[in-house]
Amino acid sequence: MKTTWGSRPIATALMLAAAFATVIGDTALAEGRPAKELFGGMALPAKAAPSPYGSYAKGCIAGAVAIPTDGPTWQAMRLSRNRRWGHPQMIALLERFSRDAVQLGWGSGILIGDISQPRGGPMLSGHASHQIGLDADIWFTPKPASPLSPQQREDMPFTSMLEKEKFLTVDRRLWTNTHAQVVVQAASYPQVERIFVNPAIKKKLCDTWTGDRSVLGKIRPIYGHDAHFHIRMRCPEGASGCKPQAAVPPGDGCDKSLAWWFTKEPWAAPKKEPNAKPAPKPRATLVSELPKACAMVLDARGPSSEMEVTYQAGGGAMPSSAASAFVAPSPAAGQAFELPAVVPVPAPRPSGW
């Protein structure tokens, strides 16, 4: 019988351990710090075979690659966040999608928001997911014909697709059939597991889409996501450390699970029991609470430069003038990166969201 470490053979485990031989700091000291500070401070990925570990909201990734800041049909936004890293299959998908979007009339390409940090893991701000290099945000704004400067990418505001004065209503002055085509195109790829959009956008698609509806079920309603949509890839084949999400329920999703979002329940403040004890303050996740492999991912040797691990298969170039503006924060500066909450605390959702 073959001895295994988790679900991997011992030989693979030894090779992984050899690749992760260089330790970045004292383990005992690192263990007491929140995982988001440790992963959020890494400038480069773990130099290893591409491997996502854990789930989309509790994990990490080894062997991530960066999408070039500029490509023929895309630009990466908010470069200072250093979140344009992902599994090579995710980066390849984004390149392909960017070309397909142009063919649909989506300007000169797509604007790519956050993918993941160099080694994945919890972030200092903004996301619960995006931890294993298989999630990516795409702006609902097409790439302009003239390239955006690094500063413009930092300052350019988001454009919500919703009316400001109406509850969960898509703004007809902004939303076009091309928006719908681009979202459905993203959902059409077999390796895509889910697309997250605002409930109002999902309803708009349910009410107006006249083409093939077989992939509409992948497009799931969720809080926020009115100025961008979220692409989630399924776990790559052979990635035994990757924890998949439950399968999307059958059907187009234009059912009671969507209608629930248009009730008061998802948006109501949590009920307070008069005699209930105060809830404990949320505690930041520690590295020890992530999959065991994440400690090794965090401690692994990195590449010699960002260019060495920048994805080039599609011909995209990374000019030095648009190189990443990211500067690794010191532990004391961690709080400066925090952002205020932008969505309510989720109420229980119907299954399969």
C-alpha positions in Angstrom: 0.0 0.0 0.0 1.3 3.5 -0.9 1.9 5.8 2.1 0.4 9.2 1.6 0.6 12.7 3.2 -3.0 13.9 3.1 -4.0 12.9 -0.4 -0.6 13.2 -2.0 2.1 10.6 -2.2 5.1 10.9 0.2 7.4 11.6 -2.8 5.3 14.6 -3.7 5.3 15.8 -0.2 9.1 15.6 0.0 9.5 17.5 -3.2 7.1 20.2 -1.9 9.0 20.4 1.3 12.2 20.9 -0.6 10.7 23.7 -2.7 9.5 25.3 0.5 12.8 25.1 2.3 13.5 28.9 2.9 11.7 30.3 5.9 10.9 34.0 5.9 10.7 34.5 9.7 10.3 33.0 13.1 7.4 30.6 13.1 6.3 31.3 16.6 6.3 35.0 16.0 4.4 34.7 12.8 1.8 32.4 14.4 0.6 35.2 16.7 0.0 37.6 13.8 -3.2 37.6 11.8 -2.9 35.6 8.5 -4.1 38.7 6.6 -1.0 40.7 7.7 1.4 37.9 6.7 -0.2 37.1 3.3 -1.0 40.8 2.6 2.7 41.6 3.1 4.0 39.2 0.5 5.2 40.9 -2.7 5.9 37.7 -4.7 4.4 34.2 -5.0 5.7 30.9 -3.7 8.0 29.4 -6.3 6.4 26.0 -6.8 4.0 24.1 -9.0 0.6 25.9 -9.3 -1.5 24.5 -6.4 -4.6 26.0 -4.7 -5.1 24.9 -1.1 -8.4 25.1 0.8 -11.6 26.9 -0.2 -12.2 30.2 -2.0 -12.7 32.0 1.4 -10.2 30.0 3.5 -7.0 29.0 1.7 -3.9 30.0 -0.2 -2.1 29.3 -3.5 1.4 28.2 -4.4 2.8 28.9 -7.9 0.6 31.9 -8.7 1.4 34.0 -11.8 0.6 37.7 -12.5 -1.4 38.9 -15.4 0.6 41.7 -17.1 -0.5 45.1 -16.1 -1.3 45.9 -19.8 -2.3 43.6 -22.6 -3.8 44.0 -26.1 -7.4 43.6 -24.7 -7.1 44.3 -21.0 -5.7 46.5 -18.3 -5.2 45.7 -14.6 -6.6 48.2 -12.2 -5.6 49.3 -8.6 -2.0 48.2 -9.1 -1.0 49.3 -5.6 -3.1 46.5 -4.1 -0.9 43.8 -5.8 -3.8 41.6 -6.4 -3.4 40.6 -10.0 -2.1 37.1 -9.2 -3.8 33.9 -9.9 -3.7 30.3 -10.9 -2.2 30.1 -14.5 -5.5 28.7 -15.7 -7.4 31.7 -14.3 -4.9 34.1 -16.0 -5.3 32.3 -19.3 -9.1 32.4 -19.0 -9.0 36.2 -18.4 -6.8 36.7 -21.5 -9.3 34.6 -23.6 -12.3 36.4 -22.1 -10.8 39.8 -22.8 -10.5 38.9 -26.5 -14.0 37.5 -26.6 -15.4 40.6 -24.9 -13.9 42.9 -27.6 -15.6 40.7 -30.3 -18.9 41.4 -28.5 -18.3 45.2 -28.8 -16.9 45.7 -25.2 -14.7 48.7 -26.1 -11.1 47.9 -26.5 -11.1 45.2 -23.8 -11.7 44.6 -20.1 -10.6 46.3 -16.9 -9.5 43.7 -14.4 -9.9 44.3 -10.7 -8.7 42.1 -7.9 -7.7 38.5 -8.6 -5.6 37.3 -5.6 -2.6 38.2 -3.6 0.8 36.6 -4.7 0.3 33.7 -2.2 -3.5 34.1 -1.9 -4.7 33.9 1.7 -6.8 36.4 3.6 -6.6 40.0 2.6 -5.9 43.2 4.6 -9.1 44.7 3.2 -12.0 44.2 0.9 -12.7 40.5 0.3 -13.6 37.3 2.1 -12.9 35.2 -0.9 -10.2 35.6 -3.7 -7.9 33.4 -1.5 -6.8 30.6 -3.9 -6.2 32.4 -7.2 -9.5 31.2 -8.8 -11.6 34.4 -8.4 -11.4 37.6 -10.4 -13.4 40.8 -10.6 -14.2 42.5 -13.9 -15.4 46.1 -14.0 -18.7 47.0 -15.7 -16.7 49.7 -17.5 -14.9 48.8 -20.8 -11.3 49.5 -21.2 -10.9 52.9 -22.8 -9.2 53.2 -26.2 -6.3 55.2 -24.7 -4.4 53.3 -22.0 -4.9 54.4 -18.4 -1.9 55.6 -16.5 -1.0 53.9 -13.2 -2.4 56.9 -11.3 -5.7 56.8 -13.3 -6.1 53.2 -12.4 -5.9 54.1 -8.8 -8.3 57.1 -9.0 -10.9 56.0 -11.6 -14.2 55.7 -9.8 -16.5 52.7 -10.1 -19.8 53.1 -12.0 -22.8 51.4 -10.5 -25.3 49.8 -12.8 -28.1 50.6 -10.4 -30.4 53.6 -10.1 -29.5 55.6 -7.0 -33.1 56.4 -6.0 -34.7 53.0 -6.5 -34.3 49.7 -4.6 -32.6 47.0 -6.7 -33.3 48.6 -10.0 -30.9 48.5 -13.0 -30.3 51.9 -14.5 -31.6 51.6 -18.1 -29.4 54.6 -19.1 -26.3 52.6 -18.3 -27.1 49.0 -18.8 -27.0 47.7 -22.4 -27.4 44.5 -24.2 -23.6 44.3 -24.6 -23.3 44.3 -20.7 -25.6 41.3 -20.7 -23.7 39.5 -23.5 -20.4 40.0 -21.7 -21.7 38.6 -18.5 -23.3 35.6 -20.2 -20.1 35.1 -22.2 -18.1 34.9 -19.0 -20.5 32.3 -17.7 -20.3 30.2 -20.8 -16.8 28.8 -20.3 -16.9 25.2 -18.9 -14.1 26.0 -16.4 -16.2 28.8 -14.8 -18.1 27.7 -11.8 -20.1 30.8 -11.0 -20.5 34.5 -11.9 -21.6 36.8 -9.1 -23.7 39.9 -9.9 -26.0 42.2 -7.9 -29.5 40.7 -7.5 -30.9 43.5 -9.7 -28.6 42.6 -12.5 -29.5 38.9 -12.2 -33.2 39.8 -12.4 -32.5 42.0 -15.5 -30.9 39.0 -17.2 -33.8 36.8 -16.2 -36.3 39.2 -17.6 -34.6 40.2 -20.8 -32.2 37.5 -22.0 -33.5 35.9 -25.2 -30.5 33.7 -26.1 -29.5 30.4 -24.8 -30.4 30.3 -21.1 -28.5 27.1 -20.2 -25.7 29.1 -18.4 -27.9 31.6 -16.6 -27.9 29.3 -13.6 -24.2 30.0 -13.1 -24.9 33.7 -12.7 -25.7 34.0 -9.0 -27.1 37.1 -7.1 -25.2 38.4 -4.2 -24.6 41.6 -2.2 -22.7 44.4 -3.9 -21.4 43.5 -7.4 -23.3 46.4 -9.0 -20.1 48.0 -10.5 -18.3 44.8 -11.3 -18.9 41.1 -11.7 -17.0 38.3 -10.2 -15.7 35.2 -12.1 -15.1 32.1 -10.1 -13.3 29.1 -11.7 -13.9 25.6 -10.5 -11.0 23.7 -8.9 -8.5 22.7 -11.6 -8.3 19.0 -12.5 -5.8 17.2 -10.3 -5.7 20.0 -7.6 -6.4 17.7 -4.7 -5.8 20.4 -2.1 -8.6 22.6 -3.6 -11.9 22.4 -1.8 -14.8 22.8 -4.4 -18.0 24.7 -3.7 -21.3 22.8 -3.9 -22.6 22.5 -7.4 -25.0 25.1 -8.7 -28.6 24.0 -8.5 -30.3 23.0 -11.8 -32.2 25.6 -13.7 -31.7 29.2 -14.7 -31.8 30.6 -11.1 -34.8 32.8 -12.0 -36.8 31.4 -9.2 -37.6 31.7 -5.5 -33.9 31.9 -4.7 -33.8 35.2 -6.7 -37.1 36.4 -5.4 -35.7 36.2 -1.8 -33.4 39.0 -2.6 -36.3 41.3 -3.2 -37.8 40.8 0.2 -36.8 42.6 3.4 -35.0 39.6 4.9 -31.6 39.9 3.2 -31.3 43.6 4.0 -32.7 43.7 7.6 -30.4 44.3 10.5 -29.9 41.2 12.7 -32.5 40.9 15.4 -31.2 41.6 18.9 -32.3 39.4 21.8 -32.9 41.6 24.8 -31.2 39.1 27.2 -28.5 37.8 24.9 -24.9 38.2 25.9 -22.8 40.6 23.7 -21.4 38.8 20.8 -17.6 38.4 21.0 -15.6 40.7 18.7 -14.6 39.0 15.4 -11.1 37.6 15.6 -8.7 37.6 12.7 -7.9 34.3 11.1 -4.5 32.8 12.1 -2.2 30.8 9.7 -2.8 27.7 11.9 -6.5 27.9 11.0 -5.8 27.7 7.2 -5.0 24.4 5.4 -1.7 23.1 6.7 0.0 23.6 3.4 -0.5 27.4 3.7 2.2 27.7 6.4 4.6 26.3 3.8 3.3 28.5 1.1 3.9 31.5 3.3 7.4 30.4 4.1 8.4 29.4 0.6 11.2 30.8 -1.5 10.0 33.3 -4.0 11.1 34.1 -7.6 13.9 36.5 -8.3 11.6 39.1 -9.8 8.0 39.9 -10.7 8.8 39.6 -14.4 9.9 36.0 -13.9 6.4 35.0 -12.9 4.4 37.3 -15.1 2.2 35.3 -17.5 3.2 35.8 -21.1 1.5 33.0 -23.0 -1.0 35.3 -24.8 1.6 37.8 -25.9 0.8 40.4 -23.3 3.6 42.8 -22.4 4.4 44.4 -19.0 6.1 47.7 -19.7 8.3 48.9 -16.9 6.4 52.2 -16.8 3.3 50.3 -15.7 5.0 48.0 -13.2 3.2 47.2 -10.0 3.0 50.1 -7.6 2.7 47.7 -4.6 4.8 48.3 -1.5 4.7 45.6 1.1 3.2 47.1 4.3 5.0 46.8 7.6 3.1 45.1 10.4 2.5 48.5 12.1 0.9 49.8 8.9 -1.6 47.1 8.5 -4.5 49.1 9.9 -3.9 51.8 7.3 -5.0 49.3 4.6 -8.4 48.5 6.2 -11.5 49.6 4.3 -14.9 50.1 5.8 -17.6 47.4 5.3 -19.5 48.1 2.1 -22.2 45.4 2.4 -24.6 44.4 5.2 -24.0 41.3 7.2 -25.4 38.5 5.1 -28.6 36.9 6.3 -29.0 33.1 5.7 -29.3 32.6 1.9 -31.2 30.0 0.0 -29.0 27.0 -0.9 -26.8 27.0 -3.9 -26.0 30.7 -4.0 
